[in-house]
Amino acid sequence: KYVPRMTIPQILKGRTIFDREMSRKYRKLLRFPHRDRTIANLIHFFIESRKEISTYDGIIAYAFGNNLMQYFNATVNHSLLYKHEINAGYKLKAEYYFLCNHQQLVKPIFNLEGVKKIWCFVYGAVFILRLLIL
């Protein structure tokens, strides 16, 4: 059985450690990213870049991106938020931020199957690092 492996550069691992320390020691909350820097947008750009290489790469990237967003949406609020973020009501703040800033963009830009939750349209790159590293 083949198990795919992903190599995460040390600089990104260090960024995740920094993120964890800022949250735990100093009780800092991350700001929500601009709508061009959400997880959904990052994955969208990844898919588009792979389509330029070949149709096959585009199909694989689409499947990977779609599954990654679904998995992220399913796990973010119970596995990826730190205790301090949960206690500070980060999930409710994310919902409010989405309603104020992103709601009108989701349907026309992203038509990915199975992506039914909003979280990948609100959270940014640090959260995808948490998913891949922690």
C-alpha positions in Angstrom: 0.0 0.0 0.0 1.4 3.4 -1.0 1.1 6.2 1.6 1.9 9.6 0.2 4.4 11.7 2.1 4.6 15.4 2.3 7.8 17.2 3.2 7.2 20.4 5.1 10.2 22.9 5.0 11.8 23.7 8.4 10.9 27.4 8.0 7.2 26.5 7.9 7.5 24.2 10.9 9.2 27.1 12.7 6.3 29.4 11.8 3.9 27.0 13.3 5.9 26.8 16.6 6.0 30.6 16.6 2.2 30.7 16.1 1.6 28.2 19.0 3.9 30.2 21.4 2.2 33.5 20.5 -1.2 32.0 21.3 -0.2 30.1 24.5 2.2 32.5 26.1 0.8 35.9 25.0 -2.8 35.0 24.3 -2.6 36.5 20.8 -5.3 35.8 18.3 -4.6 35.7 14.6 -6.3 38.2 12.4 -8.5 36.9 9.7 -6.8 37.3 6.3 -7.9 39.4 3.4 -10.2 37.4 1.2 -7.4 36.9 -1.3 -5.4 35.0 1.3 -7.9 32.5 2.6 -7.4 28.8 2.4 -10.0 28.5 -0.3 -8.1 31.1 -2.4 -4.7 29.5 -1.8 -6.1 26.2 -2.9 -7.8 27.8 -5.9 -4.5 29.4 -7.0 -2.8 26.0 -6.6 -5.4 24.3 -8.8 -5.1 27.0 -11.4 -1.3 26.7 -11.5 -1.5 22.9 -11.9 -4.0 23.3 -14.8 -1.3 25.3 -16.7 1.0 22.3 -16.5 -1.5 19.7 -17.9 -5.1 18.7 -17.7 -4.2 15.6 -15.7 -2.4 17.7 -13.1 -5.3 20.1 -12.9 -7.7 17.2 -12.2 -5.5 15.8 -9.5 -5.0 19.2 -8.0 -8.8 19.8 -8.0 -9.4 16.5 -6.2 -6.6 17.2 -3.7 -7.8 20.7 -3.0 -11.4 19.7 -2.7 -10.6 16.9 -0.2 -8.2 19.1 1.7 -10.9 21.9 2.2 -13.5 19.3 3.2 -11.1 17.8 5.8 -10.1 21.3 7.0 -13.7 22.4 7.4 -14.5 19.2 9.4 -11.6 19.5 11.8 -10.7 23.2 12.3 -13.0 24.1 15.2 -12.3 21.0 17.3 -8.8 20.1 16.4 -6.9 23.1 15.1 -8.0 26.0 17.4 -5.9 26.4 20.5 -7.6 26.5 23.9 -7.2 30.2 24.2 -8.8 30.7 20.7 -11.8 28.6 21.7 -12.2 30.4 25.0 -12.0 33.8 23.2 -14.9 32.8 20.9 -12.8 32.6 17.7 -15.4 30.5 15.9 -18.1 33.0 16.5 -15.8 35.8 15.4 -15.0 33.8 12.2 -18.7 33.4 11.5 -19.3 37.2 11.9 -16.2 38.0 9.8 -17.5 35.8 7.0 -21.0 37.3 7.1 -19.5 40.8 6.9 -16.8 40.2 4.3 -16.9 37.1 2.2 -20.4 35.7 1.9 -21.1 37.2 -1.6 -17.9 35.8 -3.0 -18.2 32.2 -2.2 -20.8 30.9 -4.8 -19.6 32.7 -7.9 -15.9 32.0 -7.5 -15.7 28.6 -5.9 -17.9 25.7 -7.2 -16.2 22.8 -5.4 -18.2 19.7 -4.7 -18.8 18.9 -1.1 -17.4 22.1 0.4 -20.4 23.0 2.4 -18.9 24.8 5.4 -17.5 28.3 5.5 -14.3 27.8 7.4 -11.9 27.5 4.4 -13.3 30.9 3.2 -12.4 32.6 6.5 -9.2 31.1 7.9 -5.7 31.7 6.4 -2.5 29.9 5.7 -1.4 29.5 9.4 -4.4 27.2 9.9 -3.6 25.0 7.0 0.0 24.7 8.4 -1.5 23.6 11.7 -3.5 21.0 9.8 -0.5 19.7 7.9 2.1 19.9 10.8 0.3 19.3 14.1 
